Amino acid sequence: MNTYNVPTKNEVSENNKVIFNQLEKSLGFVPNLYASFAHSETALDNFLALGNAKTSFSAKEKEVINLAVSQVNECVYCLSAHTAIAKMNGFTENQVLELRTGNASFNSKLDALSKFAKSVALNRGAATEEVIENFYNAGYNKGNLADAILLIGEITITNYFHKTTEVPVDFPIAQSLELV
């Protein structure tokens, strides 16, 4: 049985209490996964700095990456959270399900991005040449490739953290989906 608990605001450092307050103000609550990073004096702040870093991708494109990678890594927490976030960014339920398979038939550029993210995650960083060529042909550039790898790394961190800690999911549970 996993005993990795979700700390309350009263159980974290003063620095993390400040971050909890900021999260409550901006999100309305502190997601369990974020709160669990606060067992460390530095992990939550470091992770949020990575997550809030500038990128060449739009919020919708970030969710394309998050959904494809979280599906490959079978992370129910991240799939649940990013399903909700993707819908807030204008994706429909059917589009979210399709993005999780690494496809986006409704948008050729997002399709190339989704396939790229899935390939990187499935192949532990070694996207296929065909997928990389498709990524560039869709209009993305080398800077986008670098940003995509950073975003894939960011979501992989939370995927792995949840898979290890199994903290309770505090988002509506994402529908189950078999990898295609």
Secondary structure as UniProt FT lines:
FT   HELIX           9..11
FT   HELIX           14..27
FT   HELIX           32..37
FT   TURN            38..39
FT   HELIX           43..51
FT   HELIX           59..72
FT   TURN            73..74
FT   HELIX           76..88
FT   TURN            89..90
FT   HELIX           93..100
FT   TURN            101..102
FT   TURN            105..106
FT   HELIX           108..122
FT   TURN            123..125
FT   HELIX           129..137
FT   TURN            138..139
FT   HELIX           142..165
//
